[in-house]
Amino acid sequence: MQHSYMVYSAGGECYVETTPTPMELEQLQTLVGGYIEMHRYGDFTVAVNEEGRLRGLPVNQQFPEFRGTVVQGVVNEDGEFIG
């Protein structure tokens, strides 16, 4: 089963990241550029850089309340970020 995640860069670019298994912590940290923080956002969850504001990352164009890259997915009943 493929897992697809929407990735929104701060510059406004958007692309789909697909993985064969749910994304691991290290993969999310690589995408957002540091420690992650999860936020419930309507029917989905986003992973963001926990220190984005402190590090002065640019405002994300799609999610202006966050800084840097935002990864959108869904958390299942087992707590996995499954895309």
ChimeraX attribute file (.defattr): number of C-alpha atoms within 10 A of each C-alpha:
attribute: neighborCount
match mode: 1-to-1
recipient: residues
	/A:1	7
	/A:2	10
	/A:3	16
	/A:4	20
	/A:5	20
	/A:6	16
	/A:7	21
	/A:8	22
	/A:9	22
	/A:10	20
	/A:11	13
	/A:12	13
	/A:13	12
	/A:14	15
	/A:15	12
	/A:16	14
	/A:17	15
	/A:18	14
	/A:19	15
	/A:20	9
	/A:21	12
	/A:22	18
	/A:23	19
	/A:24	12
	/A:25	11
	/A:26	11
	/A:27	11
	/A:28	20
	/A:29	17
	/A:30	12
	/A:31	20
	/A:32	23
	/A:33	16
	/A:34	15
	/A:35	16
	/A:36	21
	/A:37	15
	/A:38	16
	/A:39	12
	/A:40	13
	/A:41	12
	/A:42	7
	/A:43	8
	/A:44	13
	/A:45	18
	/A:46	24
	/A:47	23
	/A:48	25
	/A:49	26
	/A:50	19
	/A:51	16
	/A:52	21
	/A:53	14
	/A:54	9
	/A:55	11
	/A:56	10
	/A:57	15
	/A:58	16
	/A:59	19
	/A:60	19
	/A:61	18
	/A:62	16
	/A:63	17
	/A:64	11
	/A:65	9
	/A:66	21
	/A:67	24
	/A:68	26
	/A:69	28
	/A:70	26
	/A:71	23
	/A:72	25
	/A:73	23
	/A:74	18
	/A:75	18
	/A:76	10
	/A:77	7
	/A:78	7
	/A:79	8
	/A:80	13
	/A:81	23
	/A:82	20
	/A:83	24
